[in-house]
Amino acid sequence: MTTQPYDRHRERVTSDVIGDWTQRLIAGYGPQNGTVYENQINLGPDTETMDDVVTPRYREVIAAGGIVNNPCVYESSKKEFNGSANQLWKQIASPYHEYVFGGQGYSSFRWANVDTSGSEDIYVEMPSGIKTRAKLLALSNIDKTPYAFGEDLGEIGETIRFLKSPFSSMLSMTKDWTRQKKRIVKRKNTSVRRKAELLSDAFLEFQFAFSPLLRSTYDLVEASQVAVADKRPDERYSARGFARDTNSNQVSETFSGYTFERTIFQEWEGHATILYTVSNPATGWRAKYGLRAKDFPLTLWQIAPLSFMVDRVIDISSAVSAVMNLGDPSVKIVTGSYRYKSYEQRTLRNTQAVYTGWNVTGSGDTEMRENFTYNRAPWTPGLSDAVPNVTPGYIVSDILKITELGALILSYLKN
């Protein structure tokens, strides 16, 4: 039996996805009254394909210390109809025919039989930043310590005050925050700007003083109770990075009197994995609390003013960790892999129609198409993978980040 890897191709094709829709004459002159006209539209089959590389007896290979890191590409395409058309056409003048369109596939038929060359393209390519982000995070997570107290020691004044009397510090901060809120409510003559400044100061104190102290307390208590095993020389470990993004859009367009609503939802996930060994790992409290020599450059960056805001635009913290890991002579990267998943869902529906001489009400059914791709490939991590993306939009990506940015700007203007 061969033990050499070999290429493999597989595919599955279903029967065609067919929509059956009807045109029923419900009023009018002549013997055709009540006649049903049956129609079909063919969207083609659902498909699945997979191209991969097979390693025979791969479990034995792995058990013997070998590496199995093969490429794989899987793609699927599915189609279906949802709901049922119910569109009534009434002729305004004689002979006053009335038709009702029903069934599935009606919207698809209308779309296929009008000129849609000017339709808006709502599809978006997978952002390249997903791949960059996932790989950077995987590199930064190599030889990562369970805890990281370097920043706490760097903020030595706050740290010492916290370690001496953590609960009184928290209580004091809570009282100050509550007192400032009451001052805002009770001082009716206080200017709007002054109220905003007081609220901003209270928010910043809570967000960047009280909350970090609370997290540090939890980590310190947990670290004192949890035993962490030291890394063993030359044993294999894995580091992972993950990134995700989505896109959604909806448009309504009219062609030849028919109005169509189209939607799209896209989701992308990037996963990077690195298998590595450490020939001379740090042990004891340095390895447990994140106080090794190679952790200090990251600490220096993290205690710099507003470094956390810079990280939201360009992730310097992860880049520093990645560079330190790549430059660590005791770290050996055995292999790496990157895989991504791409999911896309499109819908199409005829929502209304305007046609000379007819009064049209109701709408068509919904056509839905789904496409999925899974792609896995070997990856050799390098210094170029430690270069972070520039993501200016991330600084205002949610309401909390917007609030933090606004409070910091107001505090800067006040001072």
N, C-alpha and C positions, 0 to 999 in steps of 0.2 A: 504494500500500500504506500502511495506517495506521501511524502511529508513536505513537499514543496508547495508554497502558496499558489493558488491559481485563480484566474478571473472567473466571475460567474455573473450571468444575466438572467433575470426572471421578470416576467410580466403577467398581468392578469387584465383581461378585457371583458367587461360585462356586455349584455345585450344593450341595444340602443335605448336611450331615455326618450320616450315619445309622449308628447302632450296631445290629448284628445279634447278638442273644443267644438262647440256647436253653434249654429246660427238658426234660431227658431223664428218662423214667421207667425206672429200671434194676432195680427190684424191686417186687413186689406182685402182687396177684391180678388175674385177668381178662385179656382180650385187649389191654389198653392197655400191658402190659409191653413196654418197649423203644420206646414211642412218643416221638417228638421233637416238641415244640411250639416253633415258631419265632416270635420276637418282634422288634420294632424300636422304636427311639426316635430321634426326629429333633431334633437340636440346632440346626437352622437352617443357613444358609449362612455361609461365610467372606466377609468384606466388606472393601473398601478404598475410601476416599473421599479426595479432595484438592480443596481450594479454594485458589486462588492468584490472583495478579495477574500478567499477562504483559506484559512490555515488548518490543514488536517490535524486532528488530535490536539487542538489548541490548548485544552486543559492540561495535557501532559507537558506541552511546551512551557506553559506558565509555571506549573509545579516544579519544573526543572530550572527555573530562574530565567527563562527566555522572555522576550518581549513580543507581544502580539498587538500591533498598532496599524491596522489596515484601513484603507479608505472605503467609504460606503456612500452611495447616493440613492435615496429613495424619493420617488415623486408619485403623487396621487392627484387625480382630478375627478370630482364628483358633481353631478347636476341633479336638480330636482325641481318640482313645481310645488308651490304652497298656496293653499286657498283655492278659490274658484272664481272665475270671471262672472260678473253680473252687470252687464252694460246694456242699457235699453236705448234703442234708436227709434225715435218717432218722426215720421215724415210730416213736415209742416203743411204741405199742400197736397192736393189729390194726386195719387190715390190713397194717401194716408196710411201707408204701410208702417207696421211696427215690428221691429226685430229685437230679440234679446239674445245676446251672446253669452255663453256660459262654458263651463269646463276649464281645463288646464291647457296652457300653451298659447292662449289668446294674446297675452302681452308680448310673448316672444315672436308671434306671427306678425303683429303690427310693427314691431321694431325691425324685423327682417325685411319688411316691405315698404319702408320709407327711406329716404336719403338721410343718413345720420353722419355724413362725412365731416360735418362741423361740430360734432359732439365733443364735450370737454373730456380730456384725459384725466381721470381721477386716480390712476395708478401711480404709486411711488416706489422707486427702487429701494432695496434694503439699505439703510444708512451705513456707510463704511465705518462710522464711529463705533458701532456695536462690536465689530471684530477687534478694533484697536483697544477698546475699553476692557473687554473680556481678557485679552492677552496681558494687558498691563496689570490687571488685578491678580491674575494667576502668578505673574512674576513677583508682585509685591507680597503675596501670601506664602512664598517659599520660606521655610524655616521661621515661621511666625511664632511669636511667644504667646502663651495663654493670656497674659495680662500685659498692659503697657502703662507703667506708672512714671515713665520718663517726663511726660508733660506735667504731671502733678509736682514732681520734684523741681522742674524748671520754674514753675510758678511757686517758688519756695515760700513766699509770704503767705499766700492763700493756703498752701498745703500745710504749713506748720500750724496756722490758726485752726484749720480743719482737724488736724490730728490731735491737738490739745483739747478742743471742746467742740466736737462736730455738732452735737445736738443744740447747744446754745447758739452756735453760728447759724444753724438752719432756722431756729426760732427767731433770732434777731432779724434775719433776712425776711422771713415771713411777716413779722410785725411791721418792718419798714415798708414792705410792699403793700400791706393792708392799710397802713397809715396814709401812704401817698394816695391810694385809691379814695379813701375817705376825704382827704383834702380836696381832691378833684370834685367830689360830689357836693361838699358843704360850702366851698368858697365860690359863691355865685358870681362874685365880682372879678374872679380870675379870668384873664384873657383866654381866648381860644388857644392861642399859641402856648401860653403857660400850661394850660390843661394838657395839651398834647405833649409838652416836654415832660411833665410829671408822669404821665402815663407811659411815655417812652422809656424814661429812666427806670420805672418800676418793672416794665417788661424786660428790659435788658438785664437788670439785676437778677430777675427770676430765671431768665433763659440762659445766661452766661455765668452766673455765680451759684445760685441755689441748685439748679439742675445738675451741673457738673459735680458739685459737692455730694449731692445725693447719689449720683452714679459711682463716684469714687468710693463712697462709704460702702455701697453694695459690693463693689469689686474687691475692696480690701477685706471685708468680712468673708466673702466667698473664698478669696485666695488663701486666707488663713486657715480655712477649714478643708480645702480641697487639696489632695495630694496629686501632684503632676509628675508623671514619669519623664525622666530625661530622655532625649533622643539617643538612640544607640548608633554607634559608628557604622557607616556603610549599609544601614538598613534603608529600604526604600520607603519613601513617603510621597504623598501627593499634595499638590497645591492647585486650587481651582479659582477660576474667575468667571463671573456671570454678568451679562448685560442684556437689557431688554428695551424695546421701543415699540410704539404702536402708531398707526395712522388710521383715521376715519374721515370719511367725506360723504356728502350727500348733495346731489344736484337735481334740479328739475328743468327739463328742456322740452321744447316743442318743435316737432318736425312734421310738416305737411298737415297741420291741424291736430296731431296727436301729441299729448303731453306725457312724458315718461319721467318717472322718478327712479334714479339710480343711486345706490349706496355701495360703499366699499369699506371693509374693515380689514386692516393688515396688522399682523403681529410678528415680530422677529425676536428670536432669542439666540444669544451667542454664548457658548460654553468653551472655556479653555482649560486644559488639564496638563499639569507638568509632573512627571515622575522624577524624583531626585533622591540623592543620598547626601549625608553630611559626614565627612571623614573625621572631623574633630569638633563635635558639637559642644556648645557651652552648656554647663550643668549648674545645678543648684539654684540659688535665689536670682542670679543674673538672668538665667534662661526663663525662669518662672515669671519674673516681674518686668521683663522687657528692658533690662538695664545692661545689656551687652555693649561692647564698644561699637558695634555696627548699628546699634539703635540710636546713638547720640545724634548723628546728622538729622534724622527725622525729628528728634526732640527739639533740636535747635530751630528747625523750620516751624514746628507746631507752636512754639512759644513766641514766635514773631507776631507783632500786632496784625490782626485781621487776616492771618494766614488761612483761616478756615473759609473766609469769603473768597480768597484767591483760588482755593482748591475747588470751589464750585464752578469756576470758569475754566481753570486748567489744573488738573489734579497733580500738583507738585508732590504731595505726600506719598502717593502711590509710586510716582516716578522715582523719588529718592529711595524708597524701599526696594524697588526693582533694581536700580543701579547698584545698590549695596549688595544685593543678593547675587547679581551677575558677577560682581567683583570679588565676592567671597571665595578665596581659594579652597575652602573646605567644602563648598557646595558643588556637587557634580550633577548636572542635568542628564538624566538617562534618556528620556524621550519626552515628547510633547504631542498633544493633539488638539485640534480645534474643530468644533462642530457647531452648526447653526440650524435652527428650525425657522421656517417661513410659512406662515399661514395667511391665506387670503380668502375672504368671503365677499362675493358680489351679489347684489339683488337688482332686479329690473321689474318695474310695474307700470303699466299704462293706467294713469290716474284719471284722465279725461280726454274728450275729443270734441273738436269744433269742426263741423262739416256743413257746407252750404246746403240749405233746404232741410236740415235735420236738427232735431232737439235731442241731445245725447246726455244721458245721466248714467251714473255708476262707473265702475272701474274694472280693470282686468285682474287676473291672478298675478302671482309673483314667481318669477324665475330666479332660482338661486344656484350659484356656482361656487364650489369650494376647491381651492388648490393648496396642496401641502408639499413642502420640500424638506428633506432632512439630508444634510451633507456633512460627512466626517472625513477629515484628512489629517495625516501626520503633520507635525509642526516642529521646526527646530528653533527654539527661542533664542533671541539675540538682542543686542543693545538697541536696535531700531524699534523693538517692541516695547521699550521703556519710555518712548516719547508719547506724552499724553495728548488727548484731543483738546481742542479749544471749544468749550461749550458755554457761550455767553447766556444762552437761554435758560440754563439750569439754575442760574442765580435767582430767577423769578418763576421757577417751575411749579410752585404750589403756594398756597396762601401763607403758610408759616414763613417760607423764605422771603416772600414779599414783605411781610410784617417786619422781619428781622432787618432787612435792607432799609426799609423806611425809618425804623427806629434808630439805626446806626447813622443814617444821613442826618436826621433831626438832632441827634446828640452831637454830631460833628459841627453842624451849623451853630448850635447853642454855645459850643466851646470855642 
